[in-house]
Amino acid sequence: MWEIIIWLISIPFIILFHINEFIENPNRDSLIGSQSEIIQENYHWDYLKELTSDRYEFGAAVSDDKIYLIGGLAAPTVYLPSSKVEVYNLKTNQWQKAKDAPIIVHHPGVTSDGEKIYLIGGNGIRIISYSSAYAYDPKKDQWDKLDDMPTKRAALGLVYLNGRIYAIGGADNKVALKSNEAYNISSKKWEALKEMPTPREHLVAVTNGEKIYALGGYKDTRFNALKTLESYDPKTNEWQTLKDLPLPISGFAAAATPDSIFIFGGQQGWADSEEVHEYIIAEDRWVRRLNLPSPRYALVAVTASDGIHVFGGNEVVGGYQFLRDHLLLKLPPKI
């Protein structure tokens, strides 16, 4: 019942939001793609057991051969935040439910230290952002409250590396941020670090196990996506600007291996993308790979033992084409 009440209250604000966006940006419905040649090199997609519910703008993380999907915007509307947690078992190719998150949330930060799953920030109703932080223990099926993040925000990048969780960028009430704050799991304290050079939201942050990479996003509106790629070195507390992404993009998914970063789909204004690109870290170079089966945004990707898993998304920006796709990008073996 409360979900219906929230939806009804939101209707006038939703209508005004879309009228304003159309008036200001009526013609941005064509993707400005990379124009790069696709180099496949034995990359291919496998279709695995699809999601059990319609939602997008959720978070995902891997722990102990299981992938956890948390929150998101759920059917029957694109404005209904969820607290649902679904778990995919890599060994059995089956889905199961876990205990709901303590909050309804979309655009959250989600990561894992290999044991627990961390849910930090995100939005509740519309763009009311959170500073809250929680840890989920899969062995106990239990959520525990952590100290709040110093800067409340959603659509942020969240990365675990060497005992700390890094919360990077995001937005509070549509104001893009360059905040870089780390939560020390042992001391249970937050620390402010050197800020990201480019304030942005709807970015993605990943790590190759050494540095943290902040990719894409936008600063002002989703009609002005960025190509920006910046890396952060926790050892020196310094940022470095790297080669631009092949196309301006936000609302995409990304996943990393020790040698590469892959980006999937995303949006530019009203348009969404099917492009997949690999960034080869040692060469500071981008290569286009095999497209997604269809354009989509607000999807997620995680690196697991068998390859990169890509989940869900929406084929229509602000629309109702929820995707339940669960794709596996099989990576060619290293020579």
BATORKOL-956452 format. One line per 10 residues: their letters; for each residue x, y negated, z negated of N, C-alpha, C. Coordinates in steps of 0.02 Angstrom, whole numbers, plus 50000, padded with zeros to 5 digits. Example, Ala and Ser with C-alpha at 12.3 -4.5 7.8 and 13.67 -1.06 7.14 Angstrom:
REM residues 2
AS) 50660/50284/49610/50615/50225/49610/50660/50165/49610 | 50642/50112/49646/50684/50053/49643/50645/49998/49606
//
This chain:
REM residues 335
MWEIIIWLIS) 50041/50060/50000/50000/50000/50000/50043/49937/50000 | 50096/49937/49958/50138/49877/49955/50172/49862/50021 | 50186/49915/50062/50216/49905/50127/50169/49866/50173 | 50105/49883/50169/50055/49848/50211/50049/49775/50189 | 50050/49763/50123/50046/49694/50097/50105/49652/50121 | 50165/49681/50117/50225/49646/50141/50219/49628/50215 | 50195/49676/50254/50188/49665/50325/50138/49608/50340 | 50081/49609/50306/50031/49558/50317/50056/49488/50298 | 50092/49484/50242/50120/49420/50221/50170/49393/50272 | 50206/49439/50304/50259/49420/50350/50234/49396/50418
IPFIILFHIN) 50173/49414/50437/50149/49401/50505/50156/49328/50527 | 50133/49277/50488/50140/49208/50512/50212/49188/50524 | 50258/49210/50480/50328/49193/50488/50358/49226/50549 | 50337/49287/50563/50361/49324/50621/50341/49288/50685 | 50278/49267/50689/50253/49233/50749/50291/49168/50761 | 50300/49128/50708/50337/49065/50715/50409/49077/50736 | 50440/49128/50708/50509/49144/50724/50517/49159/50798 | 50474/49201/50826/50480/49221/50896/50461/49164/50944 | 50413/49122/50925/50396/49065/50967/50456/49018/50972 | 50488/49005/50916/50546/48961/50914/50604/48990/50956
EFIENPNRDS) 50616/49055/50950/50670/49086/50988/50657/49083/51063 | 50594/49092/51083/50578/49092/51154/50585/49021/51182 | 50562/48971/51145/50567/48902/51168/50640/48881/51177 | 50683/48901/51129/50752/48880/51132/50794/48921/51181 | 50775/48984/51192/50816/49029/51233/50771/49072/51278 | 50735/49043/51326/50686/49082/51363/50714/49129/51415 | 50777/49119/51437/50801/49156/51496/50858/49203/51482 | 50876/49215/51419/50933/49257/51404/50913/49330/51398 | 50889/49360/51454/50868/49430/51452/50910/49474/51498 | 50966/49448/51523/51010/49487/51566/51078/49493/51532
LIGSQSEIIQ) 51103/49554/51531/51167/49567/51498/51225/49540/51540 | 51271/49504/51506/51334/49485/51538/51384/49540/51520 | 51389/49589/51564/51430/49648/51549/51504/49637/51561 | 51543/49688/51548/51615/49683/51553/51640/49687/51625 | 51602/49718/51670/51622/49730/51739/51683/49776/51744 | 51698/49811/51690/51756/49855/51690/51739/49923/51721 | 51788/49955/51750/51779/50022/51778/51777/50073/51721 | 51731/50121/51727/51726/50174/51678/51780/50226/51690 | 51820/50239/51639/51872/50290/51643/51853/50344/51593 | 51830/50401/51618/51799/50451/51574/51849/50493/51536
ENYHWDYLKE) 51898/50522/51570/51952/50561/51538/51926/50613/51488 | 51880/50654/51510/51855/50711/51470/51813/50691/51410 | 51793/50628/51405/51746/50609/51353/51676/50630/51376 | 51636/50657/51331/51567/50674/51350/51521/50672/51289 | 51456/50666/51303/51406/50663/51250/51373/50731/51239 | 51365/50749/51176/51323/50806/51156/51262/50779/51120 | 51205/50811/51130/51144/50792/51096/51133/50839/51036 | 51130/50811/50977/51119/50850/50916/51049/50838/50890 | 51033/50869/50834/50965/50864/50807/50948/50791/50791 | 50893/50767/50820/50877/50696/50816/50853/50676/50746
LTSDRYEFGA) 50851/50610/50735/50827/50583/50672/50755/50606/50658 | 50736/50608/50596/50669/50631/50577/50619/50575/50569 | 50642/50511/50577/50596/50455/50570/50618/50398/50615 | 50572/50352/50630/50585/50295/50673/50610/50236/50630 | 50672/50217/50641/50699/50158/50607/50763/50136/50641 | 50783/50075/50628/50846/50049/50653/50871/49996/50604 | 50929/49965/50619/50961/49918/50573/50974/49949/50504 | 50995/50013/50504/51012/50048/50442/51088/50054/50437 | 51111/50082/50381/51182/50093/50371/51197/50167/50368 | 51261/50185/50378/51280/50256/50379/51351/50265/50352
AVSDDKIYLI) 51362/50324/50321/51428/50341/50296/51434/50417/50291 | 51496/50441/50289/51510/50513/50287/51541/50532/50219 | 51518/50588/50192/51547/50616/50131/51538/50691/50131 | 51593/50728/50124/51590/50801/50115/51549/50835/50169 | 51566/50823/50232/51532/50855/50289/51458/50839/50294 | 51438/50782/50266/51369/50759/50273/51369/50685/50291 | 51321/50666/50332/51314/50596/50353/51250/50568/50322 | 51255/50511/50289/51199/50481/50253/51176/50419/50291 | 51111/50417/50307/51080/50358/50338/51036/50324/50286 | 51045/50259/50277/51013/50224/50221/50977/50161/50244
GGLAAPTVYL) 50914/50154/50223/50875/50093/50234/50856/50083/50306 | 50852/50020/50326/50834/50002/50394/50764/49973/50400 | 50746/49956/50460/50678/49932/50476/50641/49991/50508 | 50581/50005/50482/50547/50067/50498/50481/50056/50533 | 50461/50106/50573/50395/50106/50604/50341/50105/50548 | 50281/50076/50561/50254/50058/50627/50272/49989/50652 | 50308/49947/50614/50328/49881/50639/50404/49875/50634 | 50431/49823/50665/50503/49811/50660/50519/49765/50602 | 50470/49754/50559/50479/49708/50503/50467/49741/50435 | 50469/49807/50434/50455/49843/50373/50519/49874/50345
PSSKVEVYNL) 50551/49844/50294/50612/49872/50266/50599/49938/50231 | 50649/49981/50233/50643/50049/50205/50695/50060/50151 | 50680/50106/50106/50729/50129/50057/50749/50202/50070 | 50728/50228/50126/50737/50299/50142/50810/50317/50150 | 50828/50377/50125/50894/50405/50135/50886/50474/50167 | 50916/50483/50225/50915/50547/50260/50987/50572/50267 | 50995/50638/50263/51062/50667/50262/51067/50720/50317 | 51119/50712/50359/51132/50761/50411/51190/50805/50390 | 51179/50870/50393/51231/50919/50374/51270/50940/50437 | 51334/50924/50439/51374/50939/50497/51381/51014/50510
KTNQWQKAKD) 51379/51053/50457/51389/51125/50464/51327/51161/50489 | 51268/51137/50469/51206/51173/50486/51166/51138/50542 | 51185/51077/50560/51147/51038/50610/51075/51028/50587 | 51066/51017/50522/50999/51007/50494/50996/50942/50454 | 50935/50914/50451/50923/50854/50411/50888/50872/50345 | 50903/50832/50294/50868/50839/50231/50860/50770/50200 | 50817/50765/50150/50806/50701/50116/50849/50698/50053 | 50867/50637/50035/50901/50624/49971/50860/50572/49934 | 50879/50558/49873/50842/50510/49833/50843/50441/49867 | 50784/50409/49870/50780/50343/49900/50828/50294/49868
APIIVHHPGV) 50851/50245/49907/50891/50191/49879/50851/50152/49828 | 50883/50117/49781/50847/50080/49730/50809/50019/49757 | 50824/49999/49819/50794/49939/49848/50772/49954/49920 | 50723/49915/49944/50710/49915/50016/50762/49870/50047 | 50791/49892/50104/50847/49854/50131/50855/49867/50205 | 50872/49814/50241/50894/49820/50311/50957/49778/50320 | 50994/49791/50373/51059/49759/50384/51105/49766/50323 | 51109/49826/50293/51152/49834/50233/51224/49847/50252 | 51268/49841/50202/51335/49867/50207/51335/49936/50175 | 51361/49986/50211/51363/50055/50186/51432/50084/50203
TSDGEKIYLI) 51463/50116/50153/51527/50149/50165/51536/50205/50113 | 51590/50242/50118/51603/50297/50072/51677/50302/50057 | 51692/50325/49996/51762/50340/49978/51777/50415/49986 | 51732/50450/50019/51740/50522/50028/51703/50563/49977 | 51682/50530/49923/51643/50564/49871/51575/50530/49862 | 51576/50466/49845/51514/50429/49835/51499/50385/49896 | 51435/50366/49902/51412/50321/49954/51397/50254/49922 | 51420/50200/49954/51411/50133/49926/51364/50092/49970 | 51315/50062/49938/51265/50019/49971/51272/49949/49942 | 51293/49902/49984/51309/49834/49960/51278/49782/50006
GGNGIRIISY) 51244/49733/49976/51214/49679/50015/51156/49703/50057 | 51142/49666/50111/51085/49680/50153/51029/49630/50141 | 50976/49637/50181/50916/49596/50173/50859/49637/50145 | 50814/49603/50109/50752/49634/50086/50697/49617/50136 | 50650/49575/50116/50597/49553/50161/50625/49499/50207 | 50620/49510/50272/50648/49465/50322/50722/49450/50309 | 50741/49387/50295/50812/49371/50287/50827/49348/50215 | 50795/49380/50167/50811/49367/50097/50868/49414/50078 | 50929/49386/50074/50988/49428/50067/51001/49447/49994 | 51036/49504/49987/51053/49531/49922/51128/49520/49906
SSAYAYDPKK) 51143/49518/49841/51213/49524/49818/51224/49591/49783 | 51172/49631/49780/51174/49693/49741/51221/49745/49770 | 51246/49788/49725/51291/49842/49745/51272/49905/49706 | 51270/49961/49742/51251/50026/49712/51298/50080/49737 | 51305/50132/49696/51343/50191/49716/51297/50252/49710 | 51298/50294/49761/51258/50356/49761/51305/50415/49752 | 51288/50458/49704/51327/50519/49691/51289/50578/49721 | 51313/50607/49777/51278/50662/49809/51271/50724/49764 | 51320/50735/49720/51316/50794/49677/51259/50790/49627 | 51244/50728/49605/51190/50718/49556/51126/50693/49588
DQWDKLDDMP) 51129/50676/49653/51072/50643/49687/51049/50584/49646 | 51097/50540/49630/51084/50485/49583/51117/50421/49607 | 51079/50365/49599/51105/50299/49614/51125/50264/49549 | 51183/50230/49550/51206/50190/49493/51218/50119/49515 | 51198/50072/49471/51208/50001/49486/51280/49981/49471 | 51310/49942/49517/51376/49914/49508/51371/49838/49498 | 51427/49806/49482/51427/49734/49478/51408/49703/49545 | 51369/49650/49543/51348/49618/49605/51408/49591/49644 | 51402/49591/49709/51450/49559/49753/51448/49483/49740 | 51505/49449/49737/51504/49377/49722/51463/49335/49772
TKRAALGLVY) 51465/49354/49836/51430/49316/49888/51374/49358/49917 | 51311/49337/49907/51256/49375/49935/51254/49367/50011 | 51237/49421/50045/51238/49420/50118/51213/49485/50147 | 51197/49481/50211/51175/49539/50250/51211/49538/50317 | 51201/49591/50356/51233/49597/50422/51309/49588/50416 | 51338/49617/50363/51409/49612/50348/51446/49674/50371 | 51512/49670/50370/51553/49729/50380/51574/49757/50312 | 51572/49822/50304/51591/49853/50240/51637/49912/50254 | 51695/49912/50221/51747/49962/50235/51778/49985/50169 | 51789/50051/50163/51828/50078/50107/51899/50091/50131
LNGRIYAIGG) 51948/50069/50090/52017/50083/50105/52058/50082/50041 | 52090/50138/50026/52138/50143/49970/52112/50117/49904 | 52054/50142/49884/52027/50126/49818/51987/50063/49812 | 51979/50027/49868/51941/49965/49866/51890/49963/49923 | 51835/49929/49910/51783/49919/49961/51785/49846/49982 | 51794/49835/50046/51800/49768/50073/51734/49746/50106 | 51707/49690/50083/51646/49661/50111/51666/49599/50151 | 51654/49601/50216/51681/49551/50262/51626/49519/50303 | 51626/49451/50304/51578/49415/50346/51507/49425/50325 | 51461/49421/50373/51390/49427/50360/51356/49359/50360
ADNKVALKSN) 51295/49356/50335/51258/49293/50333/51211/49291/50273 | 51201/49231/50248/51151/49218/50197/51103/49165/50225 | 51040/49185/50234/50989/49140/50262/51011/49112/50329 | 51038/49156/50372/51058/49140/50440/51119/49095/50444 | 51155/49086/50389/51217/49048/50389/51275/49098/50390 | 51313/49099/50445/51368/49147/50452/51424/49131/50403 | 51455/49184/50377/51506/49178/50325/51573/49207/50348 | 51627/49184/50317/51692/49213/50328/51720/49245/50265 | 51676/49258/50217/51695/49287/50153/51730/49355/50162 | 51781/49366/50121/51816/49429/50118/51827/49446/50045
EAYNISSKKW) 51786/49492/50019/51788/49509/49948/51796/49585/49941 | 51835/49605/49890/51849/49676/49881/51827/49698/49812 | 51796/49757/49810/51776/49789/49747/51825/49845/49731 | 51858/49839/49674/51906/49890/49652/51867/49945/49615 | 51867/50004/49642/51827/50058/49614/51851/50077/49544 | 51916/50076/49532/51943/50094/49467/51928/50042/49413 | 51941/49979/49427/51930/49926/49378/51858/49901/49375 | 51819/49918/49428/51749/49898/49434/51742/49822/49436 | 51790/49790/49469/51790/49717/49474/51795/49695/49547 | 51765/49637/49561/51770/49606/49627/51827/49556/49629
EALKEMPTPR) 51856/49548/49688/51911/49500/49697/51900/49463/49763 | 51909/49397/49763/51906/49358/49825/51974/49360/49860 | 51973/49376/49925/52035/49382/49964/52035/49328/50018 | 52088/49327/50057/52093/49277/50110/52035/49285/50159 | 52002/49229/50173/51941/49231/50214/51957/49249/50287 | 51909/49280/50319/51914/49295/50390/51917/49229/50429 | 51959/49224/50479/51965/49161/50516/51900/49137/50549 | 51860/49185/50575/51800/49167/50613/51738/49187/50573 | 51699/49139/50549/51636/49157/50516/51588/49190/50565 | 51556/49244/50544/51510/49279/50590/51468/49330/50552
EHLVAVTNGE) 51411/49346/50581/51367/49398/50557/51354/49448/50613 | 51320/49502/50595/51307/49556/50644/51372/49579/50677 | 51427/49574/50640/51490/49603/50661/51493/49676/50637 | 51547/49710/50656/51561/49776/50628/51633/49776/50604 | 51645/49806/50546/51712/49814/50519/51728/49888/50513 | 51788/49907/50534/51811/49976/50530/51884/49977/50508 | 51909/50036/50490/51979/50043/50473/52008/50106/50506 | 52072/50101/50522/52108/50160/50549/52149/50193/50494 | 52138/50171/50431/52176/50198/50375/52234/50155/50354 | 52248/50103/50393/52303/50057/50376/52278/49985/50372
KIYALGGYKD) 52245/49962/50425/52219/49894/50427/52143/49896/50436 | 52112/49838/50427/52040/49830/50436/52028/49786/50497 | 51981/49806/50538/51967/49770/50600/51896/49744/50599 | 51888/49678/50613/51823/49646/50616/51808/49628/50688 | 51753/49656/50714/51739/49652/50786/51672/49617/50799 | 51672/49573/50851/51611/49545/50878/51569/49506/50829 | 51503/49508/50840/51455/49471/50799/51437/49405/50829 | 51405/49362/50790/51391/49294/50813/51395/49246/50754 | 51404/49181/50772/51412/49130/50721/51348/49089/50712 | 51318/49067/50767/51261/49021/50764/51195/49056/50778
TRFNALKTLE) 51188/49086/50836/51128/49124/50854/51148/49186/50891 | 51103/49234/50895/51118/49296/50930/51122/49286/51006 | 51106/49225/51029/51112/49209/51100/51183/49186/51117 | 51226/49182/51067/51296/49162/51077/51342/49212/51043 | 51341/49273/51068/51383/49326/51038/51457/49311/51051 | 51499/49341/51009/51571/49330/51012/51608/49392/51038 | 51667/49378/51066/51713/49432/51086/51768/49444/51034 | 51765/49409/50979/51820/49405/50932/51839/49472/50901 | 51904/49485/50899/51932/49543/50863/51988/49517/50818 | 51979/49526/50753/52030/49505/50704/52045/49563/50658
SYDPKTNEWQ) 52109/49570/50640/52128/49624/50594/52153/49594/50529 | 52140/49632/50475/52161/49611/50408/52208/49664/50379 | 52264/49641/50352/52313/49685/50321/52308/49678/50245 | 52281/49728/50210/52274/49722/50137/52340/49716/50100 | 52395/49739/50131/52460/49736/50098/52486/49664/50095 | 52472/49625/50147/52497/49557/50149/52443/49505/50137 | 52380/49526/50137/52323/49480/50130/52322/49429/50187 | 52339/49452/50247/52341/49408/50305/52298/49435/50362 | 52273/49388/50404/52233/49404/50462/52273/49394/50526 | 52256/49432/50577/52289/49424/50643/52235/49428/50697
TLKDLPLPIS) 52240/49385/50747/52194/49386/50804/52222/49433/50857 | 52179/49478/50881/52198/49528/50931/52160/49515/50996 | 52169/49560/51044/52138/49552/51110/52062/49552/51105 | 52030/49504/51139/51957/49499/51138/51923/49564/51159 | 51863/49574/51134/51821/49628/51159/51807/49617/51234 | 51790/49669/51272/51778/49661/51343/51716/49621/51360 | 51670/49613/51311/51609/49575/51322/51587/49544/51256 | 51553/49486/51258/51526/49458/51197/51468/49503/51173 | 51469/49522/51109/51420/49571/51086/51410/49566/51010 | 51348/49577/50989/51332/49583/50918/51282/49640/50911
GFAAAATPDS) 51268/49659/50849/51219/49712/50837/51238/49779/50868 | 51302/49792/50875/51326/49854/50905/51349/49902/50850 | 51375/49959/50870/51404/50007/50823/51478/50015/50839 | 51517/50033/50789/51588/50046/50800/51611/50100/50753 | 51662/50137/50775/51693/50189/50733/51766/50194/50753 | 51807/50214/50705/51880/50215/50716/51909/50284/50704 | 51964/50297/50740/52009/50352/50726/52076/50321/50706 | 52126/50360/50688/52190/50329/50671/52221/50288/50728 | 52203/50304/50791/52235/50272/50848/52190/50224/50887 | 52124/50230/50879/52078/50194/50922/52017/50169/50884
IFIFGGQQGW) 51983/50120/50915/51918/50096/50891/51870/50101/50950 | 51811/50129/50939/51760/50134/50990/51702/50088/50973 | 51675/50053/51023/51615/50012/51013/51560/50038/51059 | 51498/50034/51034/51441/50064/51069/51382/50015/51072 | 51357/50002/51133/51295/49964/51140/51300/49893/51113 | 51243/49868/51086/51240/49802/51057/51194/49756/51096 | 51193/49692/51077/51147/49645/51107/51179/49577/51122 | 51149/49544/51172/51162/49474/51188/51093/49441/51196 | 51072/49403/51147/51005/49373/51152/50951/49426/51158 | 50913/49423/51213/50859/49472/51224/50884/49534/51260
ADSEEVHEYI) 50946/49535/51280/50973/49591/51319/51012/49639/51275 | 51011/49703/51293/51052/49751/51257/51096/49790/51305 | 51146/49824/51277/51200/49853/51316/51202/49929/51310 | 51227/49961/51363/51240/50033/51361/51315/50047/51363 | 51355/49995/51362/51427/50004/51372/51461/50033/51310 | 51513/50073/51324/51557/50101/51272/51628/50084/51291 | 51666/50059/51242/51735/50041/51254/51780/50068/51199 | 51840/50086/51218/51891/50109/51170/51947/50058/51166 | 51963/50037/51105/52020/49993/51093/52079/50036/51070 | 52132/50037/51108/52191/50075/51091/52236/50030/51049
IAEDRWVRRL) 52240/50045/50984/52270/49999/50936/52343/49984/50951 | 52382/50034/50965/52454/50024/50975/52469/49981/51036 | 52423/49981/51084/52434/49945/51147/52395/49879/51150 | 52353/49864/51099/52311/49804/51100/52274/49800/51168 | 52241/49856/51185/52212/49862/51252/52144/49896/51249 | 52096/49872/51290/52029/49901/51294/52022/49943/51357 | 51986/50000/51350/51970/50043/51407/51896/50060/51403 | 51861/50053/51459/51790/50071/51459/51781/50146/51465 | 51736/50173/51424/51722/50244/51425/51650/50258/51448 | 51630/50321/51442/51565/50343/51466/51508/50305/51432
NLPSPRYALV) 51460/50279/51472/51404/50240/51445/51361/50282/51397 | 51325/50247/51354/51271/50278/51317/51217/50300/51366 | 51173/50346/51347/51120/50368/51392/51072/50312/51413 | 51065/50260/51370/51022/50203/51387/51046/50143/51346 | 51030/50082/51367/51049/50023/51327/51014/50025/51260 | 51047/49998/51208/51019/49997/51141/51060/49952/51095 | 51029/49929/51042/51064/49890/50992/51040/49913/50923 | 51071/49887/50870/51053/49904/50801/51061/49979/50788 | 51109/50010/50819/51126/50080/50809/51184/50084/50759 | 51202/50144/50738/51260/50153/50695/51303/50209/50721
AVTASDGIHV) 51367/50207/50702/51414/50259/50722/51461/50274/50664 | 51479/50338/50656/51527/50359/50605/51574/50411/50634 | 51635/50411/50610/51684/50462/50630/51681/50520/50582 | 51672/50580/50610/51669/50641/50569/51721/50691/50596 | 51722/50750/50567/51773/50799/50584/51767/50824/50655 | 51707/50820/50685/51696/50847/50752/51692/50794/50806 | 51701/50730/50789/51697/50677/50838/51661/50616/50808 | 51634/50574/50851/51599/50514/50829/51524/50524/50839 | 51487/50518/50784/51414/50526/50786/51382/50457/50794 | 51335/50451/50840/51300/50388/50854/51225/50400/50844
FGGNEVVGGY) 51194/50358/50803/51125/50369/50783/51080/50310/50802 | 51020/50327/50826/50964/50280/50829/50976/50219/50872 | 50945/50164/50848/50946/50101/50884/50877/50085/50912 | 50875/50033/50952/50813/50009/50982/50829/49987/51053 | 50788/50008/51101/50800/49992/51171/50775/49923/51190 | 50732/49894/51150/50704/49828/51165/50717/49782/51106 | 50752/49726/51118/50768/49680/51064/50704/49652/51033 | 50695/49664/50968/50635/49642/50934/50574/49683/50951 | 50583/49738/50987/50526/49778/51010/50518/49843/50972 | 50479/49888/51000/50458/49948/50964/50484/50012/50997
QFLRDHLLLK) 50538/50007/51035/50566/50066/51067/50619/50098/51020 | 50594/50121/50962/50638/50154/50914/50668/50218/50946 | 50732/50228/50937/50765/50287/50962/50782/50334/50905 | 50768/50398/50915/50787/50448/50866/50849/50486/50889 | 50882/50462/50940/50940/50497/50968/50994/50508/50915 | 51023/50566/50919/51083/50583/50880/51133/50610/50930 | 51182/50569/50946/51231/50585/50997/51299/50598/50965 | 51336/50643/50996/51404/50657/50973/51452/50645/51031 | 51498/50598/51021/51551/50586/51070/51610/50631/51054 | 51619/50681/51096/51674/50727/51086/51738/50694/51113
LPPKI) 51788/50690/51071/51850/50658/51091/51899/50710/51119 | 51935/50693/51172/51983/50741/51200/52040/50754/51150 | 52067/50813/51150/52122/50828/51103/52184/50787/51120 | 52221/50769/51068/52283/50733/51077/52337/50780/51105 | 52373/50754/51154/52426/50795/51184/52489/50792/51142
//
